Amino acid sequence: MALIDIGAEAKDRPSLEAGNTTHIALDNPANLTGKITSIELWFGGVFDATDVRVGTFYGTAPNFTCRDYAVIGDVARGSKQTFTKDSEETPLAIAVEAGDYIGIFNNVGQLESTTVIGLGIYYKVGDQTETGEQTYGLYAGVIISVYGEGATPVAMAGSPVVSAVIALDLI
């Protein structure tokens, strides 16, 4: 089983991104295909974040589609918050494919961000996790504090992949 990572480190940053917007982070696309099982977030500003949804997005800029997402719910501001379960206490298992981007929506609250040093973020007002393909605007240079980790599926003995590898070893 290999580790998947996606997004940028969730940390205190000098700027903030507004709520009621879906943000897609271009920094550090997913390195592998599998499931995201842990999410790290850092919100700042004056209000805790509400109705937080984190998902994986794919497409050709500026058009993206949400592949899968989880409802995290409310998130406290002022420090890194790590989640391994959704708002209904179900373990996270957000589908991700290599090259996907991590994205986030929150109704209220401000996500920590840094300008001028990243690849940028795509944004669109409102929750875009269930809307199909959408066209987004670009904020060049912005990094947001949203990070995910997970794992690839474990190949089982007798599966076509394992059997092919064993067959190649015998040649």
N, C-alpha and C positions, 0 to 999 in steps of 0.2 A: 504494500500500500504506500503510495507516494503522497506527499503533502501538497495541497493546493494553497496558493495565496493570491489575493486580489485586492486592489485598492492601496491607499497610502496609510501610513501610520496614523492612528487616532491619537492626537495630542493637542495640547493647547496651542493655538496659533493666533497671529496678530489681527486677523480679520474675521468677519462673520458672513454667512450666507443666509438670506431670508427664508422664512418658512413658506408654506403653501406653494411649493415649487418642487418638481422632480429634478434632481441633479444626477448626472452620470459622470463619473470620474474617469478620465483618460489615463491617469498615471497607474502603472502596474496592472495591465489586463491579466486575466486568469492564465496561469501557466499550464494548467492541465484540465481535463474533463472529470467531473465527479459531482460531489455534493459539498456545499458550504455548510459547516456545522457550528461555526463560531463567528460572531460579528462583534467588532469593537467600534464604538462611536464616541465622539466628544462634542457636546453642545455647550455653547456659551450664552452670553446675553443675559436678559433679565427673567426670562420665562423658561420653565422646563419644556421639553419638546413633547408634543402630543401626536397621536395617530401615526407613529413612525412605521414605515414600511421600507424594507431593504430587499433589493432584488438584483438579478443579473440581466444585463442588456446586451443585445447584439444588433448588428446592422452596418450600413455604410453611411458615414457621416454626410449630412446631418440627420439622417433617418435611422431611428432605433426602435426596437421592440423589446419589451420585457419578456424574458424567457421564463422566469419563475421568481417568486418573492415570498417573504414571510412578513406577517404583521407583528412588529415588536411591541407596539403600544406606546405608553408614556416612558420618557427617558429623562432622568435627572440631568441638569446642567452642571458645569463646573469641574468635571473630572471625567476620565475615561470610564466608560461603562461597557462591560462585556456581556454578551448574551449567547447562550447555548440553547435556549428555548424561546418559542414564540409567546405571544400574549395569552395563549390558552394552555401554556406549559407543555406544549408538544416539542420534542427535540427538533432543532433546526436541521433541515435537509434541503437546502435551496439548490436546485439543479444549475450547473454551470458547465460551459464548454470552453476549451482552450481558446483564448482570444476575447472572451466576453469581458464586459466592464461591469463594475459594481455601481449600483445606483441607489438613491434614497429619496423618499418623500417624507415630509413631516408637515403637519398642519400649522402648529404654533412652535416657536423656538427657532434658534439660530445655530447653524452648524459652523464649527470652527473651520477657518480656511486661511490660506496664505496666497498672496498674489505674486505674480511675476516670475516664479521659479518652476512651475509645473507645466505639464502638457496642456492643461485646461480642463474645463468641465462643460458638458452640454446641459442646458436647462430648458424647462418648459413649465409654465404655471399650471398648478393643479396636480392631482394624483394621476400618473400615467401608467401605473402598474397593470391595469386591465384594459387599456385602450387600443391595443394593437400597435401597428407601426405609426410613429409620430415624427414630425419634423421639429428639431430642437435648435435653439440658438447657442452660440459658443461664447464662453468667457475664456479667452486665451490666458494662459499662465497661471490659472488658479488650481490649487490643490485643496481637497476637502478631507476632513478627518473621519473617513469611513474605510474600514479594513475588514476583510473576511479570510477565514482559513477553513480548510476542509480536507477531504481525502478522496483519492480515486477508488473505484471499486476494487475489491480483492479478487483476483482471478482464481477460480476454483479448479481443482484437478478434474480432468475430463472435459473442461470447457474447450472450445475450438482454439482459443489463443494458447492455452497451456499445452494442448495436444500438438499444435503446430510447432511450438518451441521444442518439445520433446522429440518430435519427428526430425527436426533439423539437427538436433544434437546427435541423433543416431546415424546421420548421413556421413 
